[in-house]
Amino acid sequence: MEDLPQGYRPNVGVCLINSDDQIFVASRLNVPGAWQMPQGGIEDGEEPKSAAIRELREETGIVSAEIIAE
């Protein structure tokens, strides 16, 4: 992976779509009026796919999802 600017680290983001083609976004507790999708940093030695699944579980409680694109 190429070097990132100081203060940045590799990360993943998840676009969660249900069977009705609705996209999940959540309001941020610490930033009124701000919305975002699940996302977060990739831990040392972690594969991006594993990081995406972990972040989805940590931020939403969802434990089963199908990855359709990377």
Backbone atoms as SQL, in Angstrom:
CREATE TABLE atoms (id INTEGER PRIMARY KEY, chain TEXT, resi INTEGER, resn TEXT, atom TEXT, x REAL, y REAL, z REAL);
INSERT INTO atoms VALUES
  (1, 'A', 1, 'MET', 'N', 0.850, -1.175, 0.000),
  (2, 'A', 1, 'MET', 'CA', 0.000, 0.000, 0.000),
  (3, 'A', 1, 'MET', 'C', 0.896, 1.240, 0.000),
  (4, 'A', 2, 'GLU', 'N', 0.530, 2.228, -0.783),
  (5, 'A', 2, 'GLU', 'CA', 1.355, 3.435, -0.864),
  (6, 'A', 2, 'GLU', 'C', 1.320, 4.216, 0.445),
  (7, 'A', 3, 'ASP', 'N', 2.335, 5.046, 0.633),
  (8, 'A', 3, 'ASP', 'CA', 2.399, 5.858, 1.848),
  (9, 'A', 3, 'ASP', 'C', 1.258, 6.877, 1.857),
  (10, 'A', 4, 'LEU', 'N', 0.648, 7.035, 3.017),
  (11, 'A', 4, 'LEU', 'CA', -0.446, 7.985, 3.184),
  (12, 'A', 4, 'LEU', 'C', 0.071, 9.250, 3.850),
  (13, 'A', 5, 'PRO', 'N', -0.605, 10.378, 3.641),
  (14, 'A', 5, 'PRO', 'CA', -0.199, 11.605, 4.331),
  (15, 'A', 5, 'PRO', 'C', -0.224, 11.398, 5.843),
  (16, 'A', 6, 'GLN', 'N', 0.610, 12.128, 6.540),
  (17, 'A', 6, 'GLN', 'CA', 0.685, 12.021, 7.996),
  (18, 'A', 6, 'GLN', 'C', -0.699, 12.241, 8.610),
  (19, 'A', 7, 'GLY', 'N', -1.051, 11.397, 9.574),
  (20, 'A', 7, 'GLY', 'CA', -2.337, 11.507, 10.240),
  (21, 'A', 7, 'GLY', 'C', -3.442, 10.671, 9.617),
  (22, 'A', 8, 'TYR', 'N', -3.176, 10.071, 8.462),
  (23, 'A', 8, 'TYR', 'CA', -4.164, 9.230, 7.800),
  (24, 'A', 8, 'TYR', 'C', -3.748, 7.774, 7.919),
  (25, 'A', 9, 'ARG', 'N', -4.738, 6.880, 7.885),
  (26, 'A', 9, 'ARG', 'CA', -4.440, 5.453, 7.865),
  (27, 'A', 9, 'ARG', 'C', -5.408, 4.783, 6.895),
  (28, 'A', 10, 'PRO', 'N', -5.052, 3.596, 6.410),
  (29, 'A', 10, 'PRO', 'CA', -5.965, 2.891, 5.505),
  (30, 'A', 10, 'PRO', 'C', -7.315, 2.676, 6.186),
  (31, 'A', 11, 'ASN', 'N', -8.386, 2.784, 5.410),
  (32, 'A', 11, 'ASN', 'CA', -9.715, 2.601, 5.987),
  (33, 'A', 11, 'ASN', 'C', -10.661, 1.976, 4.974),
  (34, 'A', 12, 'VAL', 'N', -11.827, 1.599, 5.467),
  (35, 'A', 12, 'VAL', 'CA', -12.869, 1.014, 4.630),
  (36, 'A', 12, 'VAL', 'C', -14.178, 1.748, 4.882),
  (37, 'A', 13, 'GLY', 'N', -15.060, 1.676, 3.917),
  (38, 'A', 13, 'GLY', 'CA', -16.412, 2.193, 4.069),
  (39, 'A', 13, 'GLY', 'C', -17.387, 1.157, 3.537),
  (40, 'A', 14, 'VAL', 'N', -18.593, 1.142, 4.089),
  (41, 'A', 14, 'VAL', 'CA', -19.593, 0.151, 3.712),
  (42, 'A', 14, 'VAL', 'C', -20.856, 0.854, 3.228),
  (43, 'A', 15, 'CYS', 'N', -21.335, 0.463, 2.065),
  (44, 'A', 15, 'CYS', 'CA', -22.637, 0.904, 1.575),
  (45, 'A', 15, 'CYS', 'C', -23.575, -0.285, 1.757),
  (46, 'A', 16, 'LEU', 'N', -24.441, -0.199, 2.747),
  (47, 'A', 16, 'LEU', 'CA', -25.345, -1.294, 3.092),
  (48, 'A', 16, 'LEU', 'C', -26.684, -1.076, 2.392),
  (49, 'A', 17, 'ILE', 'N', -27.072, -2.044, 1.549),
  (50, 'A', 17, 'ILE', 'CA', -28.307, -1.950, 0.764),
  (51, 'A', 17, 'ILE', 'C', -29.180, -3.151, 1.103),
  (52, 'A', 18, 'ASN', 'N', -30.449, -2.896, 1.436),
  (53, 'A', 18, 'ASN', 'CA', -31.330, -4.017, 1.771),
  (54, 'A', 18, 'ASN', 'C', -32.054, -4.537, 0.529),
  (55, 'A', 19, 'SER', 'N', -32.905, -5.541, 0.715),
  (56, 'A', 19, 'SER', 'CA', -33.594, -6.177, -0.412),
  (57, 'A', 19, 'SER', 'C', -34.602, -5.248, -1.091),
  (58, 'A', 20, 'ASP', 'N', -34.947, -4.131, -0.462),
  (59, 'A', 20, 'ASP', 'CA', -35.822, -3.126, -1.071),
  (60, 'A', 20, 'ASP', 'C', -35.025, -1.994, -1.718),
  (61, 'A', 21, 'ASP', 'N', -33.711, -2.204, -1.874),
  (62, 'A', 21, 'ASP', 'CA', -32.798, -1.217, -2.462),
  (63, 'A', 21, 'ASP', 'C', -32.718, 0.077, -1.662),
  (64, 'A', 22, 'GLN', 'N', -32.960, -0.005, -0.354),
  (65, 'A', 22, 'GLN', 'CA', -32.785, 1.145, 0.531),
  (66, 'A', 22, 'GLN', 'C', -31.349, 1.142, 1.046),
  (67, 'A', 23, 'ILE', 'N', -30.747, 2.312, 1.135),
  (68, 'A', 23, 'ILE', 'CA', -29.361, 2.457, 1.580),
  (69, 'A', 23, 'ILE', 'C', -29.345, 2.945, 3.021),
  (70, 'A', 24, 'PHE', 'N', -28.521, 2.286, 3.846),
  (71, 'A', 24, 'PHE', 'CA', -28.423, 2.631, 5.261),
  (72, 'A', 24, 'PHE', 'C', -27.476, 3.805, 5.462),
  (73, 'A', 25, 'VAL', 'N', -27.953, 4.831, 6.147),
  (74, 'A', 25, 'VAL', 'CA', -27.115, 5.918, 6.655),
  (75, 'A', 25, 'VAL', 'C', -27.570, 6.190, 8.083),
  (76, 'A', 26, 'ALA', 'N', -26.670, 6.626, 8.921),
  (77, 'A', 26, 'ALA', 'CA', -26.992, 6.879, 10.326),
  (78, 'A', 26, 'ALA', 'C', -26.567, 8.288, 10.706),
  (79, 'A', 27, 'SER', 'N', -27.328, 8.874, 11.606),
  (80, 'A', 27, 'SER', 'CA', -26.950, 10.202, 12.085),
  (81, 'A', 27, 'SER', 'C', -25.823, 10.066, 13.102),
  (82, 'A', 28, 'ARG', 'N', -24.904, 10.989, 13.061),
  (83, 'A', 28, 'ARG', 'CA', -23.778, 10.985, 14.004),
  (84, 'A', 28, 'ARG', 'C', -24.230, 11.585, 15.326),
  (85, 'A', 29, 'LEU', 'N', -23.869, 10.926, 16.415),
  (86, 'A', 29, 'LEU', 'CA', -24.253, 11.420, 17.733),
  (87, 'A', 29, 'LEU', 'C', -23.495, 12.688, 18.111),
  (88, 'A', 30, 'ASN', 'N', -22.238, 12.777, 17.668),
  (89, 'A', 30, 'ASN', 'CA', -21.392, 13.897, 18.090),
  (90, 'A', 30, 'ASN', 'C', -21.376, 15.077, 17.111),
  (91, 'A', 31, 'VAL', 'N', -22.098, 14.964, 15.984),
  (92, 'A', 31, 'VAL', 'CA', -22.152, 16.054, 15.005),
  (93, 'A', 31, 'VAL', 'C', -23.611, 16.209, 14.557),
  (94, 'A', 32, 'PRO', 'N', -24.368, 17.080, 15.217),
  (95, 'A', 32, 'PRO', 'CA', -25.778, 17.251, 14.867),
  (96, 'A', 32, 'PRO', 'C', -25.967, 17.572, 13.384),
  (97, 'A', 33, 'GLY', 'N', -26.919, 16.886, 12.755),
  (98, 'A', 33, 'GLY', 'CA', -27.220, 17.122, 11.351),
  (99, 'A', 33, 'GLY', 'C', -26.310, 16.395, 10.382),
  (100, 'A', 34, 'ALA', 'N', -25.319, 15.664, 10.881),
  (101, 'A', 34, 'ALA', 'CA', -24.397, 14.937, 10.004),
  (102, 'A', 34, 'ALA', 'C', -24.813, 13.472, 9.913),
  (103, 'A', 35, 'TRP', 'N', -24.673, 12.914, 8.724),
  (104, 'A', 35, 'TRP', 'CA', -25.032, 11.525, 8.460),
  (105, 'A', 35, 'TRP', 'C', -23.838, 10.819, 7.838),
  (106, 'A', 36, 'GLN', 'N', -23.732, 9.511, 8.067),
  (107, 'A', 36, 'GLN', 'CA', -22.654, 8.767, 7.426),
  (108, 'A', 36, 'GLN', 'C', -22.982, 7.288, 7.361),
  (109, 'A', 37, 'MET', 'N', -22.219, 6.601, 6.520),
  (110, 'A', 37, 'MET', 'CA', -22.308, 5.146, 6.399),
  (111, 'A', 37, 'MET', 'C', -21.255, 4.532, 7.313),
  (112, 'A', 38, 'PRO', 'N', -21.386, 3.239, 7.622),
  (113, 'A', 38, 'PRO', 'CA', -20.372, 2.586, 8.454),
  (114, 'A', 38, 'PRO', 'C', -18.989, 2.685, 7.797),
  (115, 'A', 39, 'GLN', 'N', -17.987, 2.992, 8.595),
  (116, 'A', 39, 'GLN', 'CA', -16.620, 3.109, 8.079),
  (117, 'A', 39, 'GLN', 'C', -15.650, 3.045, 9.242),
  (118, 'A', 40, 'GLY', 'N', -14.384, 2.829, 8.916),
  (119, 'A', 40, 'GLY', 'CA', -13.370, 2.831, 9.962),
  (120, 'A', 40, 'GLY', 'C', -12.030, 2.356, 9.446),
  (121, 'A', 41, 'GLY', 'N', -11.039, 2.402, 10.325),
  (122, 'A', 41, 'GLY', 'CA', -9.674, 2.061, 9.966),
  (123, 'A', 41, 'GLY', 'C', -9.432, 0.572, 9.844),
  (124, 'A', 42, 'ILE', 'N', -8.461, 0.250, 8.995),
  (125, 'A', 42, 'ILE', 'CA', -8.005, -1.128, 8.831),
  (126, 'A', 42, 'ILE', 'C', -6.878, -1.358, 9.824),
  (127, 'A', 43, 'GLU', 'N', -7.004, -2.397, 10.640),
  (128, 'A', 43, 'GLU', 'CA', -5.984, -2.701, 11.637),
  (129, 'A', 43, 'GLU', 'C', -4.764, -3.336, 10.971),
  (130, 'A', 44, 'ASP', 'N', -3.597, -3.225, 11.612),
  (131, 'A', 44, 'ASP', 'CA', -2.371, -3.817, 11.072),
  (132, 'A', 44, 'ASP', 'C', -2.581, -5.295, 10.775),
  (133, 'A', 45, 'GLY', 'N', -2.243, -5.714, 9.557),
  (134, 'A', 45, 'GLY', 'CA', -2.345, -7.108, 9.160),
  (135, 'A', 45, 'GLY', 'C', -3.746, -7.558, 8.777),
  (136, 'A', 46, 'GLU', 'N', -4.723, -6.668, 8.848),
  (137, 'A', 46, 'GLU', 'CA', -6.115, -7.022, 8.548),
  (138, 'A', 46, 'GLU', 'C', -6.397, -6.810, 7.063),
  (139, 'A', 47, 'GLU', 'N', -7.135, -7.720, 6.471),
  (140, 'A', 47, 'GLU', 'CA', -7.560, -7.573, 5.080),
  (141, 'A', 47, 'GLU', 'C', -8.722, -6.573, 5.015),
  (142, 'A', 48, 'PRO', 'N', -8.813, -5.775, 3.949),
  (143, 'A', 48, 'PRO', 'CA', -9.899, -4.801, 3.841),
  (144, 'A', 48, 'PRO', 'C', -11.294, -5.422, 3.971),
  (145, 'A', 49, 'LYS', 'N', -11.513, -6.590, 3.364),
  (146, 'A', 49, 'LYS', 'CA', -12.821, -7.251, 3.458),
  (147, 'A', 49, 'LYS', 'C', -13.164, -7.569, 4.911),
  (148, 'A', 50, 'SER', 'N', -12.195, -8.081, 5.661),
  (149, 'A', 50, 'SER', 'CA', -12.413, -8.391, 7.077),
  (150, 'A', 50, 'SER', 'C', -12.686, -7.118, 7.872),
  (151, 'A', 51, 'ALA', 'N', -11.978, -6.048, 7.539),
  (152, 'A', 51, 'ALA', 'CA', -12.189, -4.772, 8.228),
  (153, 'A', 51, 'ALA', 'C', -13.597, -4.245, 7.962),
  (154, 'A', 52, 'ALA', 'N', -14.072, -4.380, 6.730),
  (155, 'A', 52, 'ALA', 'CA', -15.420, -3.914, 6.393),
  (156, 'A', 52, 'ALA', 'C', -16.474, -4.681, 7.187),
  (157, 'A', 53, 'ILE', 'N', -16.322, -5.993, 7.272),
  (158, 'A', 53, 'ILE', 'CA', -17.269, -6.815, 8.031),
  (159, 'A', 53, 'ILE', 'C', -17.208, -6.452, 9.512),
  (160, 'A', 54, 'ARG', 'N', -16.013, -6.252, 10.037),
  (161, 'A', 54, 'ARG', 'CA', -15.847, -5.888, 11.451),
  (162, 'A', 54, 'ARG', 'C', -16.491, -4.532, 11.746),
  (163, 'A', 55, 'GLU', 'N', -16.217, -3.549, 10.910),
  (164, 'A', 55, 'GLU', 'CA', -16.789, -2.214, 11.123),
  (165, 'A', 55, 'GLU', 'C', -18.314, -2.243, 11.038),
  (166, 'A', 56, 'LEU', 'N', -18.850, -2.996, 10.088),
  (167, 'A', 56, 'LEU', 'CA', -20.303, -3.114, 9.971),
  (168, 'A', 56, 'LEU', 'C', -20.895, -3.682, 11.260),
  (169, 'A', 57, 'ARG', 'N', -20.274, -4.729, 11.800),
  (170, 'A', 57, 'ARG', 'CA', -20.751, -5.342, 13.045),
  (171, 'A', 57, 'ARG', 'C', -20.617, -4.376, 14.220),
  (172, 'A', 58, 'GLU', 'N', -19.458, -3.727, 14.339),
  (173, 'A', 58, 'GLU', 'CA', -19.222, -2.817, 15.465),
  (174, 'A', 58, 'GLU', 'C', -20.174, -1.621, 15.457),
  (175, 'A', 59, 'GLU', 'N', -20.457, -1.092, 14.288),
  (176, 'A', 59, 'GLU', 'CA', -21.225, 0.152, 14.211),
  (177, 'A', 59, 'GLU', 'C', -22.728, -0.042, 14.063),
  (178, 'A', 60, 'THR', 'N', -23.153, -1.248, 13.625),
  (179, 'A', 60, 'THR', 'CA', -24.589, -1.457, 13.404),
  (180, 'A', 60, 'THR', 'C', -25.147, -2.670, 14.130),
  (181, 'A', 61, 'GLY', 'N', -24.285, -3.598, 14.533),
  (182, 'A', 61, 'GLY', 'CA', -24.753, -4.845, 15.129),
  (183, 'A', 61, 'GLY', 'C', -25.109, -5.897, 14.094),
  (184, 'A', 62, 'ILE', 'N', -24.998, -5.569, 12.816),
  (185, 'A', 62, 'ILE', 'CA', -25.312, -6.525, 11.751),
  (186, 'A', 62, 'ILE', 'C', -24.183, -7.548, 11.664),
  (187, 'A', 63, 'VAL', 'N', -24.555, -8.831, 11.698),
  (188, 'A', 63, 'VAL', 'CA', -23.543, -9.891, 11.701),
  (189, 'A', 63, 'VAL', 'C', -23.559, -10.720, 10.424),
  (190, 'A', 64, 'SER', 'N', -24.502, -10.473, 9.539),
  (191, 'A', 64, 'SER', 'CA', -24.578, -11.239, 8.302),
  (192, 'A', 64, 'SER', 'C', -24.905, -10.299, 7.149),
  (193, 'A', 65, 'ALA', 'N', -24.012, -10.256, 6.170),
  (194, 'A', 65, 'ALA', 'CA', -24.227, -9.431, 4.983),
  (195, 'A', 65, 'ALA', 'C', -23.441, -10.038, 3.830),
  (196, 'A', 66, 'GLU', 'N', -23.923, -9.828, 2.631),
  (197, 'A', 66, 'GLU', 'CA', -23.244, -10.315, 1.438),
  (198, 'A', 66, 'GLU', 'C', -22.456, -9.166, 0.818),
  (199, 'A', 67, 'ILE', 'N', -21.179, -9.405, 0.565),
  (200, 'A', 67, 'ILE', 'CA', -20.361, -8.395, -0.116),
  (201, 'A', 67, 'ILE', 'C', -20.540, -8.600, -1.612),
  (202, 'A', 68, 'ILE', 'N', -21.032, -7.568, -2.300),
  (203, 'A', 68, 'ILE', 'CA', -21.308, -7.701, -3.732),
  (204, 'A', 68, 'ILE', 'C', -20.283, -6.980, -4.604),
  (205, 'A', 69, 'ALA', 'N', -19.450, -6.132, -4.006),
  (206, 'A', 69, 'ALA', 'CA', -18.412, -5.428, -4.761),
  (207, 'A', 69, 'ALA', 'C', -17.351, -4.927, -3.796),
  (208, 'A', 70, 'GLU', 'N', -16.151, -4.773, -4.321),
  (209, 'A', 70, 'GLU', 'CA', -15.051, -4.218, -3.516),
  (210, 'A', 70, 'GLU', 'C', -14.458, -3.032, -4.234);
